Amino acid sequence: MTQLQLGIGREIITPAVGGALYGYRPDLFSTAVNDDLTATAFLFRQGDTTALMVSLTVCELQTAFAARICAKIETLYGIPAAHCLLCATHTHSAPNVAGTVGWGDIDVAYSENVFVPAILRAVKTALDTLQPVKTAVAVGDSRVGVNRRELTTDNTVALGQNPWGCLDTKMTVLSFCDAAGTVVANMIHYGAHGTAAGANTEITRDWSGIMTDAVEAQSGGVTAFFNGTMGDVGPRISNGKTVGDLRYVRELGEIAARDALAVYRTLGEYTDMPLKVSSKVLSVPQKKRMARTEAETLLTQCANNGIGSDEMIRVHCEEVLRSYETGYTDTDTFPLKQTVIVLGNIAFAAFPFEIFSEIGLRCDRAVEDLSVRVLSNVNGFEGYFVTEDALCRGGYEVGIFLYSHLQPPADNADYHLMKQTVQHINETDKKGE
């Protein structure tokens, strides 16, 4: 087996103060920088196989924008676009590079003049610094996250803390050392929203920034965060909510750092690990679009304030009505591009959604020989992907799930997504046999 090579590149992507922050409302603007935002590129190569994973400390990326960046990377550096994963850490205290209806337009000046050039420089540095590495993996338990679908006394679901709700507590550290045994880089995988700072006006990576800084200081290797099944998981902050301010960023960040360092200290021997990559198109079942009469009725009830999910629902109703005028024909499924990267016994499965935790847990359980680590908010943002049982209770995430697209996913789409992802992972693992 050819030895795995790894190149690392990092660039600062902090915007100028005064720009819009993305994640709560379109009129929230930064007033200060608490800590710098970063783009950290991990370029893996083994023989003819290459894979790129870039940790971006922003909330999420517009899908078409992400595709354009990946295509640019392929053109400039020869890395297949299908093997490029642009992974947003989901901090809500960063510029808008998503441009979602209800949450404001993409910051074009920042995106084109700061964000994209920095990503390309980071990838170039990673390409230039490729060297043979060995890998160690450790997994531990962390309660930094908490299910955030709080069931209220009036039987509604609110964004808060649900201590008995589904949660994947696994925190995974992958560490890489060079020929001399020196740690050169680490990846931390965990699933939770980056909302401890709340609707603050300071630019920050949120709690995960403190965690990665601590592991980086301890190990000496460049360290980045890759967010997992965080669709229904918020930060477990001590105010009992899922949002706070910078005090809670520091408080939870220190807990996350403690947990990550505890996992890091259990790393075993660094060994040679195989790299396998595959990209394919999944076929996800979807419902028919809303009936014309239902869209007309719902539209009269929608607030026209241009903010958040209210605006998303209003625009959705308008698009449904327009589709009946243009002769749109419903289809049974929609295509979903997916990339799987298998590194040793870890299989990363990427999605352009905020994935509910149960989906990742089911994937992990269904794959026998590998540990599955789902990645949310990769190469775009297509809304939340919820579980079938969440639909009956509703809530914020369910609303986004139902109204993000002209035809919403089928009620049991989570099962089909899990089943096809498991098949894709198993196919990837068998490559070369």
Secondary structure, 3 states (H helix, E strand, C coil): CCCCEEEEEEEECCCCCCCEECCCCCCCECCEECCCCEEEEEEEEECCEEEEEEEECCCCECHHHHHHHHHHHHHHHCCCHHHEEEEECCECCCECECCCCCCCCCCHHHHHHHHHHHHHHHHHHHHHCCEECEEEEEEEECCCEEECEEECCCCCEEECCCCCCCCCCEEEEEEEECCCCCEEEEEEEECCCECCCCCCCEECCCHHHHHHHHHHHHHCCEEEEEECCCCCEEECCCCCCCCCCHHHHHHHHHHHHHHHHHHHCCCCCCECCCEEEEEEEEEEEECCCCCHHHHHHHHHHCCCCCCHHHHHHHHHHHHHHHHHHHCCCCCCEEEEEEEEEEECCEEEEECCCEECHHHHHHHHHHCCCCEEEEECCECCCCCEECCHHHCCCCCHHHHHHHHCCCCCECCCHHHHHHHHHHHHHHHHHCCCC
